[in-house]
Amino acid sequence: MKKRLIILLLPRKTIRNSMISLALIVLILFFTWPCNYLSVIQPKALNQVTVIIDPGHGGIDGGVSRGGLLEKDITLEVAKILKKMLENKGCDVKMTRETDTDVSHLIPGGPETRYRRDVHSRTKFVNESNGDLYVSIHVDSCDDPSIRGAIVFHSKNNEESLNLATIIQSHLNKVTVINPQAGEYFHQEVKEGDFHILNNAVIPGVLAEVGFITNANDRKLLATHSYRKKLAEAICNGIVDFLCNIPAH
């Protein structure tokens, strides 16, 4: 028995109207669908991305400290390691500082104190960098010595900042939640931050507190190069996942 091929011919007017309707649906979805979905379709290649790294404090501003351990030294080493890791993945990287100095010179002769000029200068650097995102690295302190872990702060004005913070926090938790002791409490959630750089930067970014210098166990870890490298790797993985649109896990 021979098979018959049946061809259904539609009127040209029907075909034309169907195509117009389909085009209208595509346009409506394009302009109303969430931006983060569209970015999944067209992710930015790592070699087209510029990341700004801001190691907190520096120079006369040592940041928080315990004994001979200074926040400014921890943040600078983590930042330098992170820079190399991101560059190895193809990213262009700029740093607000690469030596033990503050950045108040970017706003010379301002009416503010040197400390305030330093804070404002970091935001100025970020906004004039033509970067795609930034990470400001800090170390936390607390009156309660039992508090440990990392806190990634995000901007209240930028949804991408929240997404970036959530992903980086997820990676940092894998490093910072280690060897829990009785009575200790680990921070593991992102927080909305009220910092100058978060409130005034024009690109997405976060401020990451990578540990508590006031906790004996965190302090012992933060003093080592191997742990600082793990922190840098966690932040790097978070940035890459964000750029490649991989959700927190």
PyMOL commands that set and color helices and strands:
alter all, ss='L'
color gray80, all
select helices_A, chain A and resi 12-32+35-41+46-48+71-88+104-106+114-127+159-176+196-200+216-222+225-243
alter helices_A, ss='H'
color red, helices_A
select strands_A, chain A and resi 50-55+65-66+69-70+92-95+133-140+147-149+151-154+185-187+191-192+205-212
alter strands_A, ss='S'
color yellow, strands_A
deselect
rebuild
show_as cartoon
